[in-house]
């Protein structure tokens, strides 16, 4: 039996005044702002079925990001559908898939349902969840043909450098393996390594992304797959069975936002950088009790380690109950002893929320 995502169970029914739990931008862009990005159109066809591959203007915009061709892009209903479609397309080609841990999207149950076994590649807490290429090679051995990597990593904020990407891709090419790069949490103004280089590595690399995190519009459910022509063709066949198409109205919204991509990302980075400064100010007097695991560069979340005697789930539940401030317990990601803290909300609200966390900690943990 498939088990529900623990993070979705945590969020269910919770309405908070201050949500500092998310790994993306929150309430930064609204519908009025999106509608001002384009001229009004009187076109009833916007409510019709879209092409299953995606709307051509949006595909061309994404092609510009990755320097690729239309045949290399498929529009999906968010990154979750993108990953689901890719895995269904590849699952008959391999018996084992290497999955990164921690990862916000628990894939164990689904992969077991389709009779695919899993090898776990773990980011270790004792190295602040840094990527270890030698460890990755040991796990991603001869009997696994596909690996899923999520960087910047949700929930840890861990990131790869160019050397890491080069090592990973060279290894996959030399050993005829496929790497799925999940870049949903990337907040990069200069383009990620994969965005700039995937055009040269379509035999071994697949990228998925969406409008949900860096752009802060998860509700329009627009994502995409960038891959070889052959993989895109197979993914499109799967998509036509799963959801047929992505709503045209939402695709047009995504196109408008991506046309203003650089300005929006720069503005969002300024919000995150300001919030990082506020985070350091609020947590500096907790010393070793509540420790920020790492400060991200191109990501909108981080992990905070709680004292040994504190249960992360109970901490977050009590904070929500008494202060209506929402954090995400590490337990939801298989990381007991941490909570995920989001950096993507308005800085004034973020400062107020952290002040409430201060009050809560001082009230119950005698800092």
C-alpha positions as CSV (number, residue, x, y, z in Angstrom):
1,X,0.0,0.0,0.0
2,X,1.3,3.5,-0.9
3,X,1.8,5.8,2.1
4,X,1.0,9.4,2.0
5,X,3.8,12.0,1.9
6,X,4.5,13.0,5.5
7,X,5.1,16.6,4.6
8,X,1.6,16.9,3.0
9,X,0.1,15.2,6.1
10,X,1.9,17.8,8.2
11,X,0.4,20.7,6.1
12,X,-3.1,19.3,5.9
13,X,-5.6,21.6,7.6
14,X,-3.0,24.1,8.8
15,X,-3.6,27.8,8.1
16,X,-0.9,30.0,9.5
17,X,-0.4,33.7,9.9
18,X,3.3,33.3,9.2
19,X,4.5,30.4,7.0
20,X,8.3,30.1,7.3
21,X,8.3,26.4,6.4
22,X,8.3,26.5,2.6
23,X,11.3,25.8,0.4
24,X,10.1,28.4,-2.2
25,X,9.0,32.0,-2.5
26,X,5.7,32.6,-0.7
27,X,3.1,35.3,-1.5
28,X,5.7,37.4,-3.4
29,X,3.9,37.6,-6.7
30,X,0.1,37.7,-7.0
31,X,-2.5,37.3,-9.8
32,X,-2.8,41.0,-10.4
33,X,0.9,41.3,-11.0
34,X,0.9,38.4,-13.4
35,X,-2.1,39.9,-15.3
36,X,-0.2,43.2,-15.8
37,X,2.6,41.3,-17.6
38,X,0.6,41.0,-20.8
39,X,-2.1,42.7,-22.8
40,X,-5.6,41.4,-22.1
41,X,-6.8,38.9,-24.7
42,X,-10.3,38.0,-25.7
43,X,-9.8,34.4,-26.7
44,X,-12.2,31.6,-25.8
45,X,-9.7,29.0,-27.0
46,X,-7.7,29.5,-23.9
47,X,-10.2,27.2,-22.2
48,X,-9.8,24.5,-24.7
49,X,-7.4,21.5,-24.6
50,X,-3.8,22.4,-25.1
51,X,-1.3,20.4,-27.1
52,X,-0.1,17.5,-25.0
53,X,3.5,18.6,-25.6
54,X,2.9,22.1,-24.4
55,X,2.2,25.6,-25.7
56,X,4.7,26.6,-28.3
57,X,5.6,30.1,-26.9
58,X,6.3,28.6,-23.5
59,X,8.4,25.8,-24.9
60,X,10.4,28.3,-26.9
61,X,11.0,30.4,-23.8
62,X,12.3,27.3,-22.0
63,X,14.4,26.4,-25.0
64,X,16.1,29.8,-24.6
65,X,17.0,29.0,-21.0
66,X,18.6,25.6,-21.9
67,X,19.9,26.5,-25.4
68,X,18.0,23.5,-26.8
69,X,15.3,22.7,-29.4
70,X,11.5,22.2,-29.1
71,X,12.0,18.5,-29.4
72,X,13.9,18.5,-26.1
73,X,11.1,20.0,-24.0
74,X,7.8,18.7,-22.5
75,X,5.4,20.8,-20.4
76,X,3.9,19.0,-17.4
77,X,1.6,19.7,-14.5
78,X,4.3,20.7,-12.0
79,X,7.6,19.0,-11.3
80,X,5.9,16.1,-9.4
81,X,4.2,15.0,-12.6
82,X,7.4,15.6,-14.5
83,X,9.3,13.2,-12.2
84,X,6.5,10.7,-12.2
85,X,6.4,10.6,-16.0
86,X,10.2,10.3,-16.4
87,X,10.3,7.4,-13.9
88,X,7.5,5.6,-15.7
89,X,9.3,6.1,-19.0
90,X,12.6,4.7,-17.6
91,X,11.5,2.0,-15.2
92,X,11.4,-0.8,-17.8
93,X,15.1,0.0,-18.6
94,X,16.4,-0.7,-15.1
95,X,15.8,-2.8,-12.1
96,X,17.3,-0.4,-9.6
97,X,17.2,3.3,-9.2
98,X,19.5,5.3,-7.0
99,X,17.6,7.9,-5.0
100,X,19.1,10.7,-3.0
101,X,18.2,11.1,0.6
102,X,17.0,13.4,2.1
103,X,14.6,14.4,-0.6
104,X,11.3,16.2,-0.2
105,X,9.5,13.7,-2.5
106,X,9.5,10.1,-1.1
107,X,9.6,7.8,-4.0
108,X,10.1,4.4,-2.2
109,X,6.5,3.3,-2.3
110,X,5.9,4.2,-5.9
111,X,9.1,2.5,-7.2
112,X,8.3,-0.6,-5.3
113,X,4.8,-0.7,-6.8
114,X,6.4,-0.8,-10.3
115,X,8.8,-3.5,-9.1
116,X,11.9,-1.3,-9.1
117,X,14.3,-1.6,-6.2
118,X,16.0,1.4,-4.6
119,X,19.5,2.2,-3.7
120,X,19.8,5.2,-1.3
121,X,22.5,7.8,-1.7
122,X,22.5,9.7,1.6
123,X,23.8,13.2,2.3
124,X,25.4,12.9,5.7
125,X,24.6,15.1,8.6
126,X,28.1,14.9,10.0
127,X,29.4,16.7,6.9
128,X,26.5,19.2,6.9
129,X,24.8,17.3,4.1
130,X,27.6,18.1,1.6
131,X,27.8,16.1,-1.6
132,X,30.5,13.3,-1.6
133,X,31.3,12.1,-5.1
134,X,33.2,9.1,-4.0
135,X,30.3,7.9,-1.9
136,X,27.9,8.6,-4.7
137,X,30.0,6.4,-7.1
138,X,30.0,3.6,-4.6
139,X,26.2,3.6,-4.3
140,X,25.5,4.3,-8.0
141,X,27.3,1.1,-9.0
142,X,27.0,-1.3,-12.0
143,X,23.5,-2.6,-11.1
144,X,21.8,0.8,-11.1
145,X,21.3,2.7,-14.4
146,X,19.4,5.7,-13.2
147,X,20.0,8.2,-10.4
148,X,17.8,11.1,-9.1
149,X,19.7,14.1,-7.7
150,X,18.0,17.1,-6.2
151,X,20.3,20.2,-6.0
152,X,20.0,22.7,-4.5
153,X,18.7,20.2,-2.1
154,X,15.3,20.4,-0.5
155,X,15.3,20.4,2.6
156,X,19.0,20.8,3.5
157,X,20.0,23.7,1.2
158,X,23.1,21.7,0.1
159,X,24.4,22.6,-3.3
160,X,26.9,21.4,-6.0
161,X,29.8,23.2,-7.5
162,X,30.8,23.0,-11.2
163,X,33.4,20.4,-10.4
164,X,30.8,18.2,-8.8
165,X,28.6,18.5,-11.9
166,X,31.5,17.6,-14.2
167,X,32.4,14.6,-12.1
168,X,28.8,13.3,-12.0
169,X,28.2,13.8,-15.7
170,X,31.5,12.3,-16.8
171,X,30.9,9.3,-14.6
172,X,27.4,8.8,-16.0
173,X,28.6,9.1,-19.6
174,X,31.6,6.8,-19.1
175,X,29.3,4.1,-17.5
176,X,26.2,4.6,-19.8
177,X,24.0,5.8,-16.9
178,X,21.2,8.4,-16.7
179,X,21.1,11.2,-14.2
180,X,17.8,13.0,-13.5
181,X,18.5,16.5,-12.1
182,X,15.7,18.0,-10.1
183,X,16.4,21.7,-10.0
184,X,13.1,22.9,-8.6
185,X,14.7,24.7,-5.7
186,X,17.4,26.6,-7.7
187,X,17.3,30.4,-7.4
188,X,20.0,31.3,-9.8
189,X,20.3,34.5,-11.8
190,X,23.3,33.4,-13.9
191,X,21.8,30.1,-15.0
192,X,22.6,26.8,-13.2
193,X,25.3,24.5,-14.5
194,X,22.6,22.2,-16.0
195,X,20.8,25.0,-17.6
196,X,24.0,26.1,-19.4
197,X,25.3,22.6,-20.2
198,X,22.6,20.0,-20.6
199,X,22.5,20.6,-24.4
200,X,25.8,18.8,-24.6
201,X,24.7,15.8,-22.5
202,X,21.3,14.7,-23.7
203,X,22.4,11.1,-23.9
204,X,22.8,10.9,-20.1
205,X,21.1,13.9,-18.5
206,X,17.4,14.8,-17.8
207,X,16.4,18.0,-16.1
208,X,13.0,18.7,-14.4
209,X,11.9,22.1,-13.1
210,X,8.8,24.1,-12.4
211,X,7.3,27.5,-11.6
212,X,6.7,26.5,-8.0
213,X,9.7,27.5,-5.9
214,X,12.0,30.1,-7.5
215,X,9.1,31.9,-9.2
216,X,6.7,31.5,-6.3
217,X,3.6,30.4,-8.2
218,X,3.0,26.7,-7.2
219,X,-0.7,27.0,-7.8
220,X,-0.5,27.2,-11.6
221,X,1.1,23.7,-11.6
222,X,3.4,24.2,-14.6
223,X,6.6,22.2,-14.8
224,X,8.8,20.9,-17.6
225,X,11.2,18.1,-18.6
226,X,14.3,18.8,-20.7
227,X,15.8,15.7,-22.2
228,X,16.8,13.9,-25.4
229,X,14.2,13.8,-28.3
230,X,13.7,10.0,-27.6
231,X,13.0,10.4,-23.9
232,X,10.7,13.4,-24.5
233,X,8.7,11.4,-27.1
234,X,8.2,8.5,-24.6
235,X,7.4,10.9,-21.7
236,X,4.8,12.6,-23.9
237,X,3.1,9.2,-24.5
238,X,3.0,8.7,-20.8
239,X,1.6,12.2,-20.1
240,X,-1.2,11.6,-22.6
241,X,-2.3,8.7,-20.5
242,X,-1.9,10.5,-17.2
243,X,-3.2,14.1,-17.7
244,X,-3.5,14.7,-21.5
245,X,-2.2,18.2,-21.3
246,X,-1.4,21.2,-19.0
247,X,-4.1,23.9,-18.9
248,X,-3.4,26.5,-21.6
249,X,-4.3,29.4,-19.2
250,X,-1.7,28.4,-16.7
251,X,0.9,27.9,-19.5
252,X,0.3,31.4,-20.7
253,X,0.8,32.7,-17.1
254,X,4.1,30.7,-16.9
255,X,5.2,32.2,-20.3
256,X,4.5,35.7,-19.0
257,X,6.5,35.1,-15.9
258,X,9.4,33.5,-17.7
259,X,9.7,36.4,-20.1
260,X,10.4,38.5,-17.0
261,X,12.5,35.7,-15.5
262,X,15.7,37.7,-14.7
263,X,14.0,40.6,-13.1
264,X,11.8,38.3,-10.9
265,X,14.7,36.0,-9.9
266,X,16.9,39.0,-9.0
267,X,14.1,40.5,-6.9
268,X,13.5,37.1,-5.2
269,X,17.2,36.7,-4.4
270,X,17.2,40.1,-2.7
271,X,14.4,39.0,-0.5
272,X,16.2,35.8,0.4
273,X,19.5,37.5,1.1
274,X,17.8,40.0,3.4
275,X,16.1,37.2,5.2
276,X,19.4,35.3,5.6
277,X,20.8,38.4,7.4
278,X,17.7,38.5,9.6
279,X,18.1,34.8,10.3
280,X,21.7,35.2,11.4
281,X,20.7,38.1,13.7
282,X,17.9,36.1,15.4
283,X,19.9,32.9,15.9
284,X,23.3,34.2,16.8
285,X,22.5,34.1,20.6
286,X,21.4,30.5,20.6
287,X,25.0,29.3,20.3
288,X,25.0,25.5,20.0
289,X,21.4,24.9,21.0
290,X,19.6,25.8,17.7
291,X,22.2,25.6,14.9
292,X,21.7,26.7,11.3
293,X,23.1,23.7,9.4
294,X,24.3,25.7,6.4
295,X,23.6,29.1,4.8
296,X,22.4,28.5,1.2
297,X,23.6,30.5,-1.8
298,X,21.0,29.6,-4.5
299,X,18.3,28.0,-2.4
300,X,15.3,29.3,-0.4
301,X,15.5,27.0,2.6
302,X,17.8,25.7,5.3
303,X,17.8,23.2,8.1
304,X,18.0,24.2,11.8
305,X,19.3,21.6,14.2
306,X,17.4,21.4,17.5
307,X,18.8,20.4,20.9
308,X,19.1,16.6,21.6
309,X,16.3,16.7,24.2
310,X,13.9,18.5,21.8
311,X,11.5,16.5,19.5
312,X,11.4,18.4,16.3
313,X,7.8,17.4,15.5
314,X,6.5,18.5,18.9
315,X,8.5,21.7,18.7
316,X,6.9,22.7,15.4
317,X,3.4,21.5,16.5
318,X,3.5,23.6,19.7
319,X,4.9,26.6,17.9
320,X,2.0,26.5,15.4
321,X,-0.5,25.9,18.1
322,X,0.6,28.8,20.3
323,X,2.0,31.4,17.8
324,X,0.4,30.4,14.5
325,X,3.9,30.2,12.9
326,X,4.5,27.3,10.6
327,X,7.8,25.4,10.3
328,X,8.4,22.0,8.7
329,X,9.6,19.2,11.1
330,X,12.6,17.3,10.0
331,X,10.7,14.1,10.7
332,X,8.7,14.8,7.5
333,X,11.9,14.2,5.6
334,X,13.3,11.4,7.7
335,X,15.6,13.9,9.5
336,X,14.6,13.8,13.2
337,X,16.3,16.5,15.2
338,X,15.9,19.3,12.6
339,X,13.3,21.6,11.2
340,X,13.1,23.2,7.7
341,X,13.0,27.0,7.7
342,X,11.9,28.8,4.6
343,X,13.6,32.1,3.5
344,X,11.2,33.1,0.7
345,X,8.6,35.3,2.4
346,X,8.3,39.1,2.7
347,X,11.2,40.2,4.9
348,X,9.0,42.2,7.3
349,X,6.8,39.2,7.9
350,X,9.9,37.0,8.2
351,X,11.3,39.3,10.9
352,X,8.1,39.2,12.9
353,X,7.9,35.4,12.6
354,X,11.4,34.9,13.8
355,X,10.6,37.2,16.7
356,X,7.8,34.8,17.6
357,X,10.2,31.9,17.3
358,X,12.5,33.8,19.7
359,X,9.7,34.2,22.2
360,X,8.7,30.6,21.9
361,X,12.3,29.3,22.5
362,X,12.9,31.7,25.4
363,X,9.6,30.7,27.0
364,X,10.2,26.9,26.8
365,X,13.9,26.3,26.4
366,X,15.5,28.9,28.8
367,X,18.1,30.3,26.4
